[in-house]
Amino acid sequence: MTTPLPAPWQAFGVRRPTPGDHLPVLAVLDGWWGGLGGEEGSRQRALLLPKLMFQHFGDSSLLVTSGDRIVAFLIGFLSPSRPAESYIHFVGVDPAERGRGLGAALYERFFAYSRAHGRSVVRAITSPVNKGSHAFHTRMGFVTEPGPKEFEGVPVQPDYDGPGLDRLSFRKDLSRTR
Ligand SMILES: CC(C)(COP(=O)(O)OP(=O)(O)OC[C@H]1O[C@@H](n2cnc3c(N)ncnc32)[C@H](O)[C@@H]1OP(=O)(O)O)[C@@H](O)C(=O)NCCC(=O)NCCS
């Protein structure tokens, strides 16, 4: 997972995140998400990344840095309960570095790691208002699972994460190339 990144990111370091990275990653969220969802969106994002993610999921997660600057992160894990599945919990790329394949490179690493651990399916979810995330996951070969509701033509799982917290549910079959 942490072999050096290829061009054009050779100057960046890639490593497993540690608990010391928790607060620095929280500090970039609002800027990187562009305030999506207002104050409530900001609160929800921070709650998605408690310290335990950095304490217990480091081996299956990735952090890209340039000196002290955080450039990108991927928090994921091998499902303990579903032996065929892995899960990408949260991903972000510095807006200054987007659109050049870094997000895809992190996903490809996680896919390879998942395959190496016998996983055949990767799952992820996102908020229905996050159009960029939907486009990115679709481009990475994820299918948006059918749901009983639609938001702007995309199937939605109502109340997925609690009352009023609708989500898109993504699934990727690792035997398929994107
Ligand atoms: C989503 C995100 C991680 C993508 O990172 P990135 O490094 O810009 O993505 P890449 O350059 O690797 O893009 C991979 C593919 O997805 C497409 N894609 C990425 N973001 C897209 C967007 N906002 N709209 C449309 N397509 C997009 C790219 O065009 C590319 O397609 P290609 O292979 O045909 O060229 C990044 O935009 C981000 O951090 N967004 C904010 C955080 C977020 O929403 N995270 C996901 C929910 S947890």
The ligand as an SDF file (V2000), in Angstrom:
LIG
                    3D

 48 50  0  0  0  0  0  0  0  0999 V2000
  -13.7220   12.7870   -5.0330 C   0  0  0  0  0  0  0  0  0  0  0  0
  -12.2170   13.0600   -5.0050 C   0  0  0  0  0  0  0  0  0  0  0  0
  -11.5620   12.1770   -3.9260 C   0  0  0  0  0  0  0  0  0  0  0  0
  -11.6070   12.7110   -6.3710 C   0  0  0  0  0  0  0  0  0  0  0  0
  -10.2000   12.8970   -6.3160 O   0  0  0  0  0  0  0  0  0  0  0  0
   -9.3570   13.2920   -7.6420 P   0  0  0  0  0  0  0  0  0  0  0  0
   -7.9220   13.0590   -7.3570 O   0  0  0  0  0  0  0  0  0  0  0  0
   -9.7520   14.6300   -8.1360 O   0  0  0  0  0  0  0  0  0  0  0  0
   -9.9270   12.2090   -8.6820 O   0  0  0  0  0  0  0  0  0  0  0  0
   -9.1810   11.6600   -9.9760 P   0  0  0  0  0  0  0  0  0  0  0  0
   -8.4480   12.7760  -10.6540 O   0  0  0  0  0  0  0  0  0  0  0  0
   -8.3770   10.4700   -9.6030 O   0  0  0  0  0  0  0  0  0  0  0  0
  -10.4300   11.2270  -10.8540 O   0  0  0  0  0  0  0  0  0  0  0  0
  -10.6910    9.8690  -11.2360 C   0  0  0  0  0  0  0  0  0  0  0  0
  -11.8270    9.8990  -12.2270 C   0  0  0  0  0  0  0  0  0  0  0  0
  -13.0260   10.4170  -11.5890 O   0  0  0  0  0  0  0  0  0  0  0  0
  -13.4850   11.5700  -12.2790 C   0  0  0  0  0  0  0  0  0  0  0  0
  -13.9140   12.5710  -11.2960 N   0  0  0  0  0  0  0  0  0  0  0  0
  -13.3010   12.8800  -10.1440 C   0  0  0  0  0  0  0  0  0  0  0  0
  -13.9560   13.8840   -9.5160 N   0  0  0  0  0  0  0  0  0  0  0  0
  -14.9850   14.2050  -10.3280 C   0  0  0  0  0  0  0  0  0  0  0  0
  -16.0130   15.1910  -10.2550 C   0  0  0  0  0  0  0  0  0  0  0  0
  -16.1130   16.0320   -9.2040 N   0  0  0  0  0  0  0  0  0  0  0  0
  -16.9070   15.2530  -11.2510 N   0  0  0  0  0  0  0  0  0  0  0  0
  -16.8350   14.4230  -12.3260 C   0  0  0  0  0  0  0  0  0  0  0  0
  -15.8720   13.4530  -12.4580 N   0  0  0  0  0  0  0  0  0  0  0  0
  -14.9550   13.3740  -11.4690 C   0  0  0  0  0  0  0  0  0  0  0  0
  -12.2700   12.1010  -13.0310 C   0  0  0  0  0  0  0  0  0  0  0  0
  -12.6500   12.8420  -14.1730 O   0  0  0  0  0  0  0  0  0  0  0  0
  -11.5360   10.8320  -13.3930 C   0  0  0  0  0  0  0  0  0  0  0  0
  -12.1240   10.2700  -14.5480 O   0  0  0  0  0  0  0  0  0  0  0  0
  -11.1880    9.7690  -15.7850 P   0  0  0  0  0  0  0  0  0  0  0  0
  -10.5230    8.5190  -15.2830 O   0  0  0  0  0  0  0  0  0  0  0  0
  -12.1710    9.5190  -16.8560 O   0  0  0  0  0  0  0  0  0  0  0  0
  -10.2300   10.8520  -16.0620 O   0  0  0  0  0  0  0  0  0  0  0  0
  -11.9340   14.5640   -4.7280 C   0  0  0  0  0  0  0  0  0  0  0  0
  -12.6260   15.3390   -5.6870 O   0  0  0  0  0  0  0  0  0  0  0  0
  -12.3380   15.0380   -3.3480 C   0  0  0  0  0  0  0  0  0  0  0  0
  -11.5480   14.9890   -2.4020 O   0  0  0  0  0  0  0  0  0  0  0  0
  -13.5870   15.5520   -3.1840 N   0  0  0  0  0  0  0  0  0  0  0  0
  -14.0800   16.0700   -1.9230 C   0  0  0  0  0  0  0  0  0  0  0  0
  -14.2170   14.9940   -0.9350 C   0  0  0  0  0  0  0  0  0  0  0  0
  -15.2650   13.9560   -1.3330 C   0  0  0  0  0  0  0  0  0  0  0  0
  -16.3220   14.2790   -1.8640 O   0  0  0  0  0  0  0  0  0  0  0  0
  -14.9390   12.6690   -1.0680 N   0  0  0  0  0  0  0  0  0  0  0  0
  -15.8150   11.5410   -1.4360 C   0  0  0  0  0  0  0  0  0  0  0  0
  -16.9120   11.2840   -0.4540 C   0  0  0  0  0  0  0  0  0  0  0  0
  -16.2780   10.6030    1.0590 S   0  0  0  0  0  0  0  0  0  0  0  0
  1  2  1  0
  2  3  1  0
  2  4  1  0
  2 36  1  0
  4  5  1  0
  5  6  1  0
  6  7  2  0
  6  8  1  0
  6  9  1  0
  9 10  1  0
 10 11  2  0
 10 12  1  0
 10 13  1  0
 13 14  1  0
 14 15  1  0
 15 16  1  0
 15 30  1  0
 16 17  1  0
 17 18  1  0
 17 28  1  0
 18 19  1  0
 18 27  1  0
 19 20  2  0
 20 21  1  0
 21 22  1  0
 21 27  2  0
 22 23  1  0
 22 24  2  0
 24 25  1  0
 25 26  2  0
 26 27  1  0
 28 29  1  0
 28 30  1  0
 30 31  1  0
 31 32  1  0
 32 33  2  0
 32 34  1  0
 32 35  1  0
 36 37  1  0
 36 38  1  0
 38 39  2  0
 38 40  1  0
 40 41  1  0
 41 42  1  0
 42 43  1  0
 43 44  2  0
 43 45  1  0
 45 46  1  0
 46 47  1  0
 47 48  1  0
M  END
$$$$
